[in-house]
Amino acid sequence: MDNELTIIVNRSSVPTLGSIILLVSFILVTVAFYLFIDKKKLLLYIMANQIIMLLFSYFFLRLINSQSPSEVLLFSKELYVALLFDVVAIMYLTSYVLGKPMRVLKLLSWLTALLLSGLILLDTPYIFTGEIDYTSYYTAVKGSWFFLMPLYSIVVSVCLIYEFFQYKKLVNKKTFMKAMPILVGVVFFVTHTTFIAFTSVIFHIFKPTNHVNVIVISVTLIIYYYNDLKETTSMSEALYRTYIYDELTQVHTRNYCLNEIERLLERRYITDSYVAFMDIDGFKQVNDYYGHLLGDKVLKMLGEVLNGIEPKLTTVGRLGGDEFIILFDEMASSMVLNELEQVIHNYIYGLYELGVDVKETGSGLSIGAVRIESGMSMKGVLSIADEAMYEAKRSGKNKVVYYG
């Protein structure tokens, strides 16, 4: 039957079949990324390019396994139409990567692709004459206007290379090197395709090595997206870490701790949960006597003390300046008070280790703790803990005041 596809396993079919399998794999990976990653526009451009290259490879496979002159002509046409629109897809992808609209170039590439596709599909003799070239592989004889195909590729290639080097002038080396895989893929794809077209037209040599194009540009796209994803992930991790951890003390941030308290208050039943506020006594004197550099070391040391509190599920954070907060969950009040007393002890010891004169500066910790009960509001909890902390200051400092 004419419509049946018979694959002849030869030196040309094997690499092309491999390219198709590779592209299908890449498309599935891209679809998976599309479902879970935010950069959907980039993924759509990559996917469009991969799908067109898949069609390109499929038409090429059908061409080299054609069983009749009509099939040779049909798949030759479809092959080059796919090539034309792949160049358009590359143009859009490059525009996105460079962050440049390139509206005129995209419009011209569309118009050229549509015009040449029309000449191909409408059976005009300008691109393909309608005759078959019986060489080692059957292919359609090129018409007098076929030179427009490689010329189109060359013009697009030159324009994209120009845009890349204009882009290089505007960005730093790191940003440009990030875009380099796309440049390599684009230049190789267009150059290789142009070479095939010229050797076919001028020297009547038809070597089916299109799978090389597919592999190179697919790999360069994957490299680009992998680097982009890695950079995005690193930035997301850095932003997330900035949100949850104070940079200097490495305890949690104010917002993170307040969110944890809010989550605890949303429970239907709350048992053995406590919030403690603490303020460094005499911190201004430490800065005045020893300088802000040592003051930062004191804050960092207190962060280490707080991060050493057991159990590990206890949440400690910095409210700002020299004020800190601790959230205890499911811990007996006696253990909470013991932990807080130990914090004061370890902090004073740390001051001595840093060479701070505790008596001269009057440095210590005033801590106010409150038991959280069901039905309390965030404002109520923080207000009571704050009052307990100031009660500790009023009653001599460097102590714990507990409101149970």
N, C-alpha and C positions, 0 to 999 in steps of 0.2 A: 504494500500500500504506500502511496506517495507521502502520506502524512506521518508515517512511522519514522521514528528516529533510530537509526542504526549507528552505533558508535564503533568505529574501527580503532582498536587499541594500537596506536602507532606512536612514533616519537613526537608527533604534534598533539595528539589527543591527550596523552598522559599529563603533560604540564598544564594544559588548559583545564582538564578535569580537576587537577590539584588547585588551580587558581579559583575555580568555582567553589570547591569545598572550603578553601581558605576564606573567601568572601562571605559565604553563608555563615561561617563561624564568627567572622568579624561583625556581621550584621546582627547576629543574635546577641553578641556581647554589647554592641551599641544600643540595642533595644533594652537590654537589662539595665545599662547605665541610665538610659532615658527615663526609666521608671523610678529611679532612686536618686538621681543627681539633678541639681538645679539648672545647670547650663544646658537647657533644652534646645536653644537655638543653635548652638555649636554642634550638638549631637544630631540635630535634624540635617544640617549641612553635610556632616560626615556621612550620615546614613544615606542621604540622597546620592552622594558621590559613590558610595559602596554599591548601592542598588543599580545605578547606571553601569558601573563597571561589571557587575554581575551579568546584566543584560548583554553588555559588550562581549564578555567571555562566552556567554551562551550562544550568541549569534555566530561568534567565531568558530565555536565547536561545531555548530550546524553547518557552517560554510565548508570546513575542511572534511566534513563527512557527507556532503551533498551527494544525492543520487541522480540528479538530473540538472540540465542547464537552467531550468526555471528556478530550482532551489539555489543554485549558485548565485543567480542574479538577485533573488529575493534576500538572501542572507548577506550578500555583499552590501546591498542598500541599507538593511537594518543595522549592520555593523557600523557603517559610517555615520548613520543618524545618531546612534548611541554615542559615538565618539564626539560628535558635534555638541551634544547636550552635556556630555561629561565635562567638556571644556567650560561650558556655562556654569556647571556645578562647582568646578574648581575656582572660577572667578568669584562666585558668591562666598565660598569658604575662605578664600584669601582676603576678601573684603572684610569679613568678620574677624579674622585673626589679626589683621592690621588695624582694625578699628576705624577704617576709612570707608565712606559711603560708596565711592567709585561708581556713581550713578551713570555717568556717560559711558564708561567702559562696559558696565553690565547691560545697559540698553543696547549698545552696539553689538555685544556678543549674542544677545537674544535675537536681534534682527538678522544678524548674519547666520546664526544657526537655523532660524526659521526659513530664511531664503534658500540656503543650500539644501536643507531638508526637503523643501518643496520641490526644488529641481531634481532631487534624487527620487522622491516618492511618486512624482507625477510622470515618470517614465520619459522625461526629456533626454535627449542624447548628449547633453552637455557634460554631465558628471560621469555617467556610464552609457556606453554606446548601445548596450543591449546584447552585445556579443560576449562570448566566453573565451578566456585566455587559457589554453590547455597546456599549462606548464606542469611542474611537479605537483602543484596543488591547483585545482580549478579556481579561477577568480574572474570577476567581470572585467571586461576591457574598459579602461578609463577613457572618458571623453575629453574634449579640448579644454573644458573649463575645470577639469579635476584639480589643476594646479591651485585653485582657490582653497582647497581643503588644507594642504600643507601651509599655504600662505596665511590662512586664518590661524593655524596653530602657531606659526612664527610670530605673527603680530601680537597675539595674546601673550605669548611667552615673553616677548620684549617688554610689553606693557606691564606685566606682572613683576618682572625683574626690576624695571624702573621704579615701580611702586614700592618694592621691597627696599631698594637702596634709598629712596626718599624717606621711608619709614626709619631706616637706620640712622639718618641724620637727626631724627626727632626723639629717639629713645636711647637709653643706655645700652651697653653691650649685653648685659644679662637678659634684658627684655628682647633684644634682637635675636640673640642665640636661642631663646625659647621658640621663636617663630621659624628658626632655620630648617627644621624638618619639613615644614610645609613648602618652603622655597626649594629645597632639594627635590621633593616629590613632584612639585609642579614643573620645574625645569626638566627633570628627567622624563616625565610623562610626555610633555609637549615635544621635547627634542627627539625622543625615541619614536614617537608617532610620526613626526615630520620625516625622520630618516626612513621609516618604513614606506611612507607615501612616496618620497622621492625615488627610492630605489625601485619601487614598483612601477612608477611612471616613466622615469628616464632610462633605467637599466633593465626594466622588465624582469626584475628579480622579486619574487614574492616569498619571503621567509616568515613563517608564522611564529613570531616570538612575542606576541602581544601579552602573553602571561607574565613576561618580565615587567611590563608596565604595571600590571595589576598588583603584583607582589610588592614592587618598590613603593608605589604610592600608598598601598594599604598599610605597609609597615611604617612609612613615615607619618601617616595619619595617626596610627596607634601610638607611635613615639610621642608625637605632639600632644595627643590627648592625655597620655599617661603623665607627661611632665606637667600639663595644665592641671590635671586632677591632683597630682602630688602637691603642687604649689597651693591649690585651693584648700586641700585637706590640711596642709601645714598652717595656712592662714586661719582656717576654722579652729584648729586645735589651739593656736596661739590666742585667738579671740576668746575661745571658751575658757582657756586657762586664765586669761586676764579677768574674765567675769567671775570665776570662782576662787581665785587665789590673789592675795595681796602680794605685789611684786617684792617688796622689801622683806616682809616677815614670813612669807610663805604660809600664813594661815588663811582661812577663807575670807572673802570680802564681805562687806556690810550687807549688800543685796542678797548674796547667797545665804547668809545666816538668817536674815529676816524671812526669806522664802522658806527656809527649813522650819522656822518657828510657826509660820503661817500654816504649813502642811501639818505640823503637830497639832495645832489648835483645831484643825478641821476633823480630827478624829472624834468618833462618837464617845469613846472612853479614853481618858488620859490618866495614867498611873505612874507615879514616881518620875516625873519630869520636872526639870528645873532650868532656870535661866540665871546666869551670873554676869553682872557688869563689873568691869574693873578699870581703874584709872591709875596711872603711874604717879605716885607722889613725888614731888620735887623734880619732875622731868625738865622744867624750865631751868632749874639750877644746874642740872647735869649739862645741859646745852651751854649755859653761860660759863660754867667752870671749865669744861673740857672741849667744847666745840660741837658743832652739829654732826661731824663725822662720827664721833664717839656716841652721840645721841642716837644715830642710826644703828650703831652696833648694839646699843642697849635694846632698841626695838626688835632688832633681829634676834637677839638672845632670848627675849621674852617670847617671841614666836616659837623658838626651838623648845622652850620650856612648856608652852601650851600644847605644842604638837606631841609632846611626850606623855600627855595625860592618857591614862587608861580608863575605860576601854577605848578601842580604836574608833568605835561608832560615835563617840562624843564629838560634837561639832564645835570648833573654836574659830573665832574670826576677829578681824580688826574693824571697829566701827569708824575709825578715823583718828588721825593724830596719835595720842597716847592712850586711847580708850579701846578696850577689847571686850569681847563677849564670849561666853561659853554656854552651850546648850547640852544639858545632860538628859539622857532619855533612859527610862527603866533602870534607875539606880537609886538605892536607898539614900535617905537624907544624910545619914552618918557618913557614908562613903563620899558623898558630894562634898561635905564639909572637910573631910580628910584630904580629898584631892585639892581643894582650894587652899587649905593650909600648906600643903606640900608645894603648891605653885608659889606661894609667897616665899617659902624657905628656899626653893631652887632659884628664884629670881634674885634674892639677896646674895646668895652664893655666887650667882653669875655676875653681879655687880663687882664683888670683890675680885673675881677672876679678870674682869676688864680693868681693874685698877681704880674703880670709882670709890671715893670716900663717902660711905653711906651716911655717917653722922654729919659731915659737912654739908652735904646736899639735901639731907632729909629724904632721900629717895626710898620708896617702898611701894606697896600695892594696897590700894583700898578696894575692897570687893564687896558688892552687894548681891545677894542671891535671893531668888523668890521661887516658891513652888508653883507650878502651873496647874490650874484646876480646870475641869470641863466648864465651858461657858465663858471663860475669860476672853477678852479681846486682845489683839496685838498691842493696841495702845495701852491697855491696862497693864499687861505684863511688863512692857518696857518702862512704864511710868513707875511701877512698884520697884523694879530692879534698880532703876536710876535713883530712887529715893533711898533704898537700902545702901547703895554705894556712897551717897553723900552723908548718910548717917555714920558710915565707917570713917569718913574723913573728919566729921565733926567730933567723933569720939576718940580721936587719937591717931588715926591713919594706920596704915600697914596692918590691917586686920580684915576679918570677914564679918559682915552683918547679914544674918539670914532671916527672912520673913517667911515663915512656914504656913 
